[in-house]
Amino acid sequence: MAEAPAQDPASRQERLGRANAAYEKFVKPNLVPDDTGKLIALDLDSGDYEIGTDELQTTHRLRARCPAATAWMFRVGSPYVHRIASGGAE
């Protein structure tokens, strides 16, 4: 099984900066209160995006329009797409 290539931290930070800038410019001005909690699949290069409730379906819709998309995922109203809680058992 081939290992994924290691990401250069500077390159990752650059993509994160681009993603946040694109979200602020292309997505955020078009959001409505009902979008809170939904997922955004955003193409870093074009600014095109899709909104949905399922990560895979939302990304597939974006790639159907932008096959070469450099996709970045956001959750509206949260700094995390996924959150893994730790702590005691319930």
C-alpha positions as CSV (number, residue, x, y, z in Angstrom):
1,M,0.0,0.0,0.0
2,A,1.5,3.3,-1.0
3,E,1.8,6.1,1.6
4,A,0.4,9.5,0.9
5,P,3.2,12.1,0.4
6,A,3.9,14.3,3.3
7,Q,2.5,17.8,3.0
8,D,4.8,20.8,3.4
9,P,3.5,22.8,6.4
10,A,4.0,26.1,4.5
11,S,2.0,24.8,1.5
12,R,-0.8,23.6,3.8
13,Q,-0.9,27.0,5.6
14,E,-1.0,28.7,2.2
15,R,-4.0,26.6,1.1
16,L,-5.7,27.2,4.4
17,G,-5.2,31.0,3.9
18,R,-6.6,30.7,0.4
19,A,-9.6,28.7,1.6
20,N,-10.5,31.1,4.3
21,A,-10.2,34.1,2.0
22,A,-12.4,32.4,-0.7
23,Y,-15.0,31.5,2.0
24,E,-15.1,35.1,3.2
25,K,-15.3,36.5,-0.4
26,F,-17.6,34.0,-2.2
27,V,-19.6,32.1,0.4
28,K,-20.2,34.1,3.5
29,P,-22.0,37.0,1.8
30,N,-24.6,34.6,0.4
31,L,-25.4,32.6,3.5
32,V,-28.7,32.7,5.3
33,P,-29.6,31.7,8.9
34,D,-31.0,28.4,7.7
35,D,-27.5,27.5,6.4
36,T,-26.1,27.2,9.9
37,G,-24.7,23.7,10.4
38,K,-24.6,22.9,6.7
39,L,-21.5,21.8,4.8
40,I,-19.8,23.9,2.1
41,A,-17.6,22.3,-0.5
42,L,-15.5,25.1,-2.0
43,D,-13.2,25.2,-5.0
44,L,-10.1,27.2,-4.0
45,D,-9.3,28.2,-7.5
46,S,-12.7,29.3,-8.9
47,G,-14.7,30.2,-5.7
48,D,-17.5,27.9,-6.9
49,Y,-19.2,26.1,-4.0
50,E,-22.0,23.8,-3.1
51,I,-24.0,23.7,0.2
52,G,-25.4,20.5,1.6
53,T,-25.9,18.3,4.6
54,D,-23.9,15.3,3.4
55,E,-20.1,15.7,2.9
56,L,-19.7,13.2,0.0
57,Q,-22.8,14.3,-1.9
58,T,-21.9,18.0,-1.5
59,T,-18.4,17.3,-2.8
60,H,-19.7,15.2,-5.7
61,R,-22.0,18.1,-6.8
62,L,-19.1,20.5,-6.8
63,R,-16.9,18.1,-8.8
64,A,-19.7,17.6,-11.3
65,R,-19.5,21.3,-12.1
66,C,-15.8,21.7,-11.5
67,P,-14.0,18.4,-12.2
68,A,-10.6,19.7,-11.4
69,A,-11.7,21.4,-8.2
70,T,-9.3,21.8,-5.3
71,A,-12.1,21.2,-2.8
72,W,-12.0,22.5,0.8
73,M,-14.8,21.7,3.3
74,F,-16.4,24.1,5.8
75,R,-19.3,23.8,8.2
76,V,-21.3,27.0,8.4
77,G,-21.1,28.5,11.9
78,S,-18.4,26.2,13.2
79,P,-14.6,26.3,13.0
80,Y,-14.8,22.4,12.5
81,V,-16.2,20.2,9.9
82,H,-16.1,17.3,12.3
83,R,-15.6,17.3,16.0
84,I,-14.4,14.3,18.0
85,A,-15.3,14.6,21.6
86,S,-13.3,13.0,24.3
87,G,-14.2,12.4,27.9
88,G,-15.9,10.0,30.1
89,A,-18.5,7.4,29.0
90,E,-22.1,8.3,29.3
